[in-house]
Amino acid sequence: VSTQSTGGNMGDDGHGECGVPTVHRYPSPENGNGVFWYSFDYGLMHIVQFSSEHDFTPGSTQYNWLVEDLASVDRERTPWVVVTSHRAVYTSQEQVGDHIVGLHMRLALEDVFYRYRVNLHLSGHYHSYERSCRVVEGECRGGDEEGTVYVVVGTAGHSLEIQPYET
């Protein structure tokens, strides 16, 4: 089974090695910043892993890399664009600190996702499953309209979750 790693906020990382075991266990494409952000093509998909734990705001190294990477996608060869990160851009879970990170991600990245027609954003972090409609500027779009579908797939740790959800 092939795997690709993603960075996260899993607490103490062995007391100081800062991801060294991950870097050595999970080689990643050399077109980004190691295991933290990179991209690759898989079949008809262009998959982009970006780090929600590093600076992703406009002008940052990661933001500039992301825009350049998405701008270079050949939609004839890879018509589907999937972006992944540890933290969610949209969620209904009520965690103030995480909600603020999601807001910052929306402000920094949602326009980029729309401009480069990102089809799907996958994240974890929350120990739940949530899926949105196609979203543009916080609003659902119907039918075949453009927009990104946001999916949280963190159900493996569901029994650990204690935060409520918006209704």
Residue frames as qw, qx, qy, qz and C-alpha x, y, z in Angstrom:
[[0.000, 0.890, 0.457, 0.000, 0.00, 0.00, 0.00],
 [0.412, 0.365, -0.009, 0.835, 1.43, 3.34, -1.04],
 [0.304, -0.812, -0.425, 0.259, 1.20, 6.17, 1.50],
 [0.297, 0.571, -0.043, 0.764, 1.97, 9.87, 1.57],
 [0.411, -0.429, -0.555, 0.582, 2.57, 11.62, 4.87],
 [0.030, -0.789, -0.201, -0.579, 1.21, 14.92, 6.09],
 [0.241, 0.161, -0.541, 0.789, 2.37, 17.10, 8.95],
 [0.453, -0.662, -0.512, -0.307, 0.11, 17.79, 11.87],
 [0.171, -0.628, 0.379, -0.658, -0.11, 19.01, 15.41],
 [0.819, -0.212, -0.526, -0.087, 0.19, 15.75, 17.29],
 [0.643, -0.764, 0.056, -0.018, 1.68, 17.23, 20.46],
 [0.379, -0.706, 0.557, 0.217, 5.22, 16.34, 21.49],
 [0.800, 0.523, -0.273, -0.105, 7.19, 14.99, 18.57],
 [0.907, -0.010, -0.269, 0.324, 9.46, 12.75, 20.63],
 [0.493, -0.803, -0.040, 0.332, 10.77, 15.72, 22.61],
 [0.162, -0.803, 0.280, 0.500, 12.71, 17.62, 20.00],
 [0.516, -0.069, 0.682, 0.513, 13.39, 15.64, 16.86],
 [0.283, 0.579, -0.029, -0.764, 10.97, 17.86, 14.89],
 [0.793, 0.478, 0.051, -0.374, 9.76, 15.29, 12.39],
 [0.022, 0.604, -0.766, -0.221, 13.10, 13.60, 11.72],
 [0.440, 0.011, 0.898, -0.024, 11.63, 10.04, 11.84],
 [0.584, 0.639, 0.402, -0.298, 8.84, 11.07, 9.45],
 [0.299, 0.806, -0.372, -0.349, 11.32, 12.57, 6.99],
 [0.051, -0.459, 0.874, 0.152, 13.32, 9.33, 6.93],
 [0.440, 0.161, 0.868, -0.161, 10.38, 6.91, 6.87],
 [0.482, 0.690, 0.529, -0.111, 8.25, 8.65, 4.26],
 [0.328, -0.145, 0.385, 0.850, 10.15, 9.95, 1.27],
 [0.348, 0.766, 0.422, -0.336, 8.23, 12.61, -0.63],
 [0.597, 0.655, 0.227, 0.403, 8.57, 14.31, -3.98],
 [0.537, -0.292, -0.054, 0.790, 11.38, 16.87, -4.12],
 [0.178, 0.536, 0.394, 0.725, 9.28, 19.63, -5.64],
 [0.360, -0.830, -0.230, -0.360, 8.28, 21.35, -2.39],
 [0.130, -0.673, 0.542, -0.487, 9.57, 21.31, 1.17],
 [0.031, 0.197, -0.951, 0.237, 10.11, 17.68, 2.09],
 [0.131, -0.374, -0.918, 0.028, 7.17, 15.99, 3.83],
 [0.031, 0.455, 0.434, -0.777, 5.59, 19.33, 4.67],
 [0.544, 0.654, 0.170, -0.498, 4.42, 20.47, 1.22],
 [0.195, -0.252, 0.805, 0.501, 4.76, 18.78, -2.14],
 [0.715, 0.376, 0.102, -0.580, 2.71, 17.60, -5.10],
 [0.226, -0.188, 0.901, 0.320, 2.49, 14.64, -7.47],
 [0.630, 0.168, -0.315, -0.690, 0.29, 13.24, -10.21],
 [0.323, -0.036, 0.933, -0.153, -1.58, 9.99, -9.70],
 [0.327, 0.485, 0.796, 0.155, -3.64, 8.80, -12.64],
 [0.128, 0.687, 0.427, 0.574, -6.02, 11.62, -13.61],
 [0.410, -0.881, -0.231, 0.039, -5.35, 13.55, -10.38],
 [0.371, 0.521, -0.355, 0.682, -2.88, 16.22, -9.42],
 [0.661, -0.635, -0.390, 0.085, -2.49, 15.94, -5.64],
 [0.197, 0.640, -0.298, 0.680, -1.09, 18.77, -3.55],
 [0.652, -0.521, -0.470, 0.289, -0.12, 18.39, 0.10],
 [0.132, 0.673, -0.190, 0.702, 0.28, 21.69, 1.91],
 [0.446, -0.168, -0.682, 0.555, 1.08, 22.27, 5.55],
 [0.313, -0.805, -0.316, -0.394, -1.52, 23.93, 7.73],
 [0.709, -0.614, -0.140, 0.317, 1.19, 24.01, 10.42],
 [0.500, -0.132, 0.173, 0.838, 3.52, 26.34, 8.47],
 [0.138, 0.554, 0.059, -0.819, 2.96, 29.84, 7.13],
 [0.389, 0.387, 0.759, 0.350, 0.50, 29.65, 4.23],
 [0.125, 0.837, 0.294, -0.443, -0.38, 33.34, 4.03],
 [0.591, 0.779, 0.111, 0.180, 0.12, 35.39, 0.84],
 [0.153, 0.888, -0.395, 0.180, 3.79, 36.13, 0.24],
 [0.659, -0.504, 0.556, -0.052, 5.05, 33.19, 2.30],
 [0.009, -0.414, 0.850, 0.325, 7.32, 30.57, 0.74],
 [0.306, 0.202, 0.928, -0.065, 4.60, 27.93, 0.93],
 [0.424, 0.693, 0.365, -0.454, 1.88, 30.19, -0.52],
 [0.260, 0.706, -0.431, -0.498, 4.10, 31.17, -3.46],
 [0.100, -0.218, 0.950, 0.198, 4.96, 27.51, -4.07],
 [0.390, 0.392, 0.791, -0.262, 1.27, 26.52, -3.92],
 [0.429, 0.746, 0.097, -0.499, 0.20, 29.17, -6.44],
 [0.170, 0.599, -0.668, -0.408, 3.05, 28.25, -8.80],
 [0.219, -0.048, 0.974, 0.033, 2.23, 24.54, -8.49],
 [0.436, 0.532, 0.650, -0.322, -1.50, 24.98, -9.13],
 [0.352, 0.759, -0.140, -0.529, -0.84, 27.34, -12.05],
 [0.079, 0.499, -0.790, -0.348, 1.31, 24.66, -13.71],
 [0.560, 0.115, 0.796, -0.197, -1.33, 21.90, -13.66],
 [0.209, 0.132, -0.689, -0.681, -2.14, 20.47, -17.09],
 [0.591, 0.113, 0.473, -0.644, -5.91, 19.94, -16.81],
 [0.740, 0.348, -0.406, -0.408, -5.93, 17.88, -20.02],
 [0.507, 0.266, -0.802, 0.170, -3.63, 15.31, -18.38],
 [0.249, -0.224, -0.792, 0.511, -4.85, 15.67, -14.79],
 [0.214, -0.543, -0.397, -0.708, -8.41, 17.06, -14.83],
 [0.638, -0.687, -0.337, -0.088, -8.91, 16.52, -11.09],
 [0.259, 0.520, -0.457, 0.673, -7.04, 18.64, -8.54],
 [0.725, -0.573, -0.382, -0.012, -7.03, 17.48, -4.93],
 [0.127, 0.629, -0.444, 0.626, -5.44, 19.52, -2.15],
 [0.756, -0.431, -0.486, 0.080, -4.80, 18.02, 1.28],
 [0.056, 0.590, -0.449, 0.669, -3.77, 19.43, 4.65],
 [0.261, -0.117, -0.854, 0.434, -3.90, 18.39, 8.26],
 [0.126, 0.385, 0.518, -0.754, -6.35, 21.06, 9.44],
 [0.281, 0.602, 0.727, 0.173, -9.73, 21.78, 7.89],
 [0.062, 0.189, 0.192, 0.961, -10.70, 24.89, 5.97],
 [0.554, -0.307, -0.124, -0.764, -14.38, 24.33, 6.86],
 [0.332, -0.138, -0.909, 0.208, -15.83, 22.40, 9.80],
 [0.463, -0.633, -0.291, -0.548, -18.87, 22.61, 12.03],
 [0.706, -0.325, -0.503, 0.378, -16.94, 21.63, 15.15],
 [0.202, -0.936, -0.055, -0.284, -16.89, 24.28, 17.85],
 [0.754, -0.339, -0.064, 0.559, -13.22, 24.72, 18.77],
 [0.051, 0.971, 0.052, -0.226, -12.32, 28.40, 18.91],
 [0.328, -0.645, 0.523, 0.450, -8.58, 28.06, 18.23],
 [0.453, 0.092, 0.790, 0.403, -9.10, 25.69, 15.32],
 [0.324, 0.805, 0.496, -0.029, -11.93, 27.83, 13.96],
 [0.042, -0.907, 0.172, 0.382, -9.50, 30.76, 13.79],
 [0.370, -0.337, 0.723, 0.476, -6.98, 28.65, 11.84],
 [0.421, 0.454, 0.757, 0.208, -9.76, 27.66, 9.43],
 [0.179, 0.930, 0.240, -0.212, -10.73, 31.32, 8.97],
 [0.177, -0.743, 0.448, 0.464, -7.12, 32.22, 8.18],
 [0.426, -0.019, 0.813, 0.395, -6.93, 29.36, 5.69],
 [0.370, 0.714, 0.593, 0.029, -10.13, 30.59, 4.01],
 [0.056, 0.945, -0.017, -0.323, -8.84, 34.15, 3.77],
 [0.230, -0.630, 0.605, 0.430, -5.48, 33.06, 2.39],
 [0.238, -0.166, 0.896, 0.338, -6.40, 30.14, 0.18],
 [0.505, 0.487, 0.668, -0.248, -10.05, 30.01, -0.87],
 [0.412, 0.803, -0.091, -0.421, -9.55, 32.46, -3.74],
 [0.003, 0.535, -0.795, -0.288, -6.51, 30.45, -4.89],
 [0.395, 0.114, 0.910, -0.053, -8.56, 27.24, -4.82],
 [0.504, 0.683, 0.412, -0.330, -11.29, 28.92, -6.89],
 [0.241, 0.796, -0.357, -0.425, -8.89, 30.54, -9.36],
 [0.112, 0.444, -0.861, -0.223, -7.13, 27.22, -10.07],
 [0.781, -0.020, -0.306, -0.545, -10.34, 25.14, -9.90],
 [0.007, -0.245, 0.919, -0.307, -9.39, 22.85, -7.01],
 [0.588, -0.222, -0.610, -0.483, -12.03, 20.12, -7.01],
 [0.804, -0.466, -0.364, -0.055, -11.52, 18.63, -3.56],
 [0.024, 0.640, -0.563, 0.523, -9.83, 19.53, -0.27],
 [0.831, -0.276, -0.483, 0.005, -9.18, 16.65, 2.14],
 [0.028, -0.618, 0.517, -0.591, -8.23, 17.19, 5.77],
 [0.608, -0.250, -0.731, 0.183, -8.14, 15.41, 9.09],
 [0.050, 0.322, -0.409, 0.852, -7.47, 16.92, 12.52],
 [0.610, -0.171, 0.254, -0.731, -11.08, 16.57, 13.68],
 [0.138, -0.075, 0.986, -0.052, -12.10, 13.08, 14.72],
 [0.535, 0.481, 0.491, -0.490, -15.18, 13.05, 12.54],
 [0.353, 0.233, 0.679, 0.599, -16.44, 12.94, 8.98],
 [0.239, 0.734, 0.286, -0.567, -17.86, 16.05, 7.33],
 [0.414, 0.202, 0.594, 0.660, -18.44, 16.92, 3.68],
 [0.165, 0.542, 0.139, -0.812, -19.51, 20.19, 2.15],
 [0.631, 0.700, 0.333, -0.033, -21.24, 21.11, -1.05],
 [0.578, 0.368, 0.116, 0.719, -19.16, 22.94, -3.71],
 [0.303, -0.827, -0.270, 0.389, -18.14, 26.11, -1.87],
 [0.432, 0.447, 0.096, 0.777, -17.13, 29.52, -3.20],
 [0.014, -0.402, 0.215, -0.890, -16.63, 32.39, -0.73],
 [0.175, -0.014, 0.745, -0.643, -18.45, 30.51, 2.01],
 [0.656, 0.255, 0.150, -0.694, -21.56, 29.83, -0.10],
 [0.604, 0.087, 0.787, 0.090, -22.79, 26.55, -1.55],
 [0.331, 0.399, -0.458, -0.722, -22.96, 26.32, -5.33],
 [0.790, 0.160, 0.482, -0.343, -25.40, 23.97, -6.97],
 [0.846, 0.515, 0.089, -0.105, -25.22, 21.56, -9.86],
 [0.849, 0.231, 0.067, 0.470, -22.14, 21.69, -12.03],
 [0.033, 0.970, -0.116, 0.209, -20.98, 25.12, -10.87],
 [0.581, 0.397, -0.515, 0.490, -17.35, 25.49, -9.91],
 [0.498, -0.707, 0.261, -0.429, -16.24, 25.37, -6.32],
 [0.279, 0.360, -0.855, 0.249, -14.25, 23.19, -3.98],
 [0.817, -0.411, -0.316, -0.255, -15.78, 20.34, -1.98],
 [0.031, -0.593, 0.649, -0.476, -14.27, 20.21, 1.53],
 [0.878, -0.216, -0.399, -0.154, -14.07, 16.83, 3.28],
 [0.272, -0.622, 0.632, -0.375, -12.87, 16.13, 6.82],
 [0.898, 0.015, -0.425, -0.113, -11.85, 12.49, 7.21],
 [0.062, 0.527, -0.678, 0.508, -10.62, 12.03, 10.76],
 [0.810, -0.315, -0.139, -0.475, -12.90, 9.28, 11.97],
 [0.712, 0.137, -0.639, 0.258, -10.09, 7.00, 13.16],
 [0.252, 0.054, -0.614, 0.746, -9.93, 8.89, 16.47],
 [0.376, -0.526, -0.386, -0.658, -13.67, 9.46, 16.88],
 [0.682, -0.530, -0.494, 0.094, -13.76, 8.01, 20.41],
 [0.515, -0.163, -0.247, 0.805, -11.24, 10.70, 21.47],
 [0.029, 0.435, 0.244, 0.866, -13.43, 13.63, 20.40],
 [0.203, -0.486, -0.676, 0.515, -15.03, 15.75, 23.10],
 [0.036, 0.228, -0.040, -0.972, -15.92, 18.97, 21.26],
 [0.468, 0.552, 0.604, -0.335, -19.51, 19.74, 20.24],
 [0.295, 0.209, 0.601, 0.713, -20.66, 20.59, 16.72],
 [0.273, 0.180, 0.017, -0.945, -22.72, 23.50, 15.45],
 [0.361, 0.374, 0.851, -0.081, -26.30, 22.56, 14.63]]
